Amino acid sequence: MAIVLATTFALSLWIVLTSLGVSSFDGIMLALVIIVLAAGARLLSRSVGSVGPGSRD
């Protein structure tokens, strides 16, 4: 669900930045950074949760 929210926020931000006169390419790059960071945080939280005392492999 967090990735969906991050994607929605990033694309909305891209639209707002484009309407304010920022380069479309710069806006989409910022949106992609937000989406990749959200996906990376999701993957990292899954892998960190499976490591530690009491975890089963």
MODELLER restraints for C-alpha pairs under 7 A, 6 or more apart:
rsr = mdl.restraints
at = mdl.atoms
rsr.add(forms.Gaussian(group=physical.xy_distance, feature=features.Distance(at['CA:3:A'], at['CA:35:A']), mean=6.98, stdev=0.5))
rsr.add(forms.Gaussian(group=physical.xy_distance, feature=features.Distance(at['CA:3:A'], at['CA:38:A']), mean=5.86, stdev=0.5))
rsr.add(forms.Gaussian(group=physical.xy_distance, feature=features.Distance(at['CA:3:A'], at['CA:39:A']), mean=6.27, stdev=0.5))
rsr.add(forms.Gaussian(group=physical.xy_distance, feature=features.Distance(at['CA:6:A'], at['CA:34:A']), mean=6.80, stdev=0.5))
rsr.add(forms.Gaussian(group=physical.xy_distance, feature=features.Distance(at['CA:6:A'], at['CA:35:A']), mean=6.00, stdev=0.5))
rsr.add(forms.Gaussian(group=physical.xy_distance, feature=features.Distance(at['CA:6:A'], at['CA:38:A']), mean=6.50, stdev=0.5))
rsr.add(forms.Gaussian(group=physical.xy_distance, feature=features.Distance(at['CA:7:A'], at['CA:35:A']), mean=5.65, stdev=0.5))
rsr.add(forms.Gaussian(group=physical.xy_distance, feature=features.Distance(at['CA:10:A'], at['CA:31:A']), mean=4.50, stdev=0.5))
rsr.add(forms.Gaussian(group=physical.xy_distance, feature=features.Distance(at['CA:10:A'], at['CA:34:A']), mean=6.29, stdev=0.5))
rsr.add(forms.Gaussian(group=physical.xy_distance, feature=features.Distance(at['CA:10:A'], at['CA:35:A']), mean=6.96, stdev=0.5))
rsr.add(forms.Gaussian(group=physical.xy_distance, feature=features.Distance(at['CA:11:A'], at['CA:31:A']), mean=6.11, stdev=0.5))
rsr.add(forms.Gaussian(group=physical.xy_distance, feature=features.Distance(at['CA:14:A'], at['CA:27:A']), mean=4.86, stdev=0.5))
rsr.add(forms.Gaussian(group=physical.xy_distance, feature=features.Distance(at['CA:14:A'], at['CA:28:A']), mean=5.87, stdev=0.5))
rsr.add(forms.Gaussian(group=physical.xy_distance, feature=features.Distance(at['CA:14:A'], at['CA:31:A']), mean=6.29, stdev=0.5))
rsr.add(forms.Gaussian(group=physical.xy_distance, feature=features.Distance(at['CA:17:A'], at['CA:27:A']), mean=6.18, stdev=0.5))
rsr.add(forms.Gaussian(group=physical.xy_distance, feature=features.Distance(at['CA:18:A'], at['CA:24:A']), mean=5.53, stdev=0.5))
rsr.add(forms.Gaussian(group=physical.xy_distance, feature=features.Distance(at['CA:18:A'], at['CA:27:A']), mean=6.70, stdev=0.5))
